[in-house]
Amino acid sequence: MTYFTGIDLSLRSVSICVVDDRGEVCREAKVDAHVDVIIDWLRAWAVTNRTASASCVSQSCK
């Protein structure tokens, strides 16, 4: 199964949502906008045999 991670950034917090390839939400959270906090949250979710795909929809990704 493939998993997709959406990340919505703001100055103080980050909303993270993981969905599967059927579009079902597997896990979501709002965490502090610190790189180490985001990485820890994602690592806690990551398990072997799981993959993630990311895409950029923001103007800042150009």
Residue, then its C-alpha position, 0 to 999 in steps of 0.5 A: m500500500t502507498y501512503f501520501t503525506g500532506i504538510d501545511l506550514s505556518l509560522r507556529s504550527v504544522s498540520i500533517c496528514v497521512v492518507d493511504d492510496r484509497g484516500e482514507v486518513c491514517r493519521e493526522a496531527k498539528v505539531d510545533a513548526h520545528v524541524d525536529v518535531i516534524i521529523d520525529w512525528l514522521r519517523a514515529w509513523a514510518v514503518t518498514n514496507r510503507t512508502a510516501s509520495a510528496s507533491c508541491v502545490s504551493q507557489s513557493c515550490k517553483 
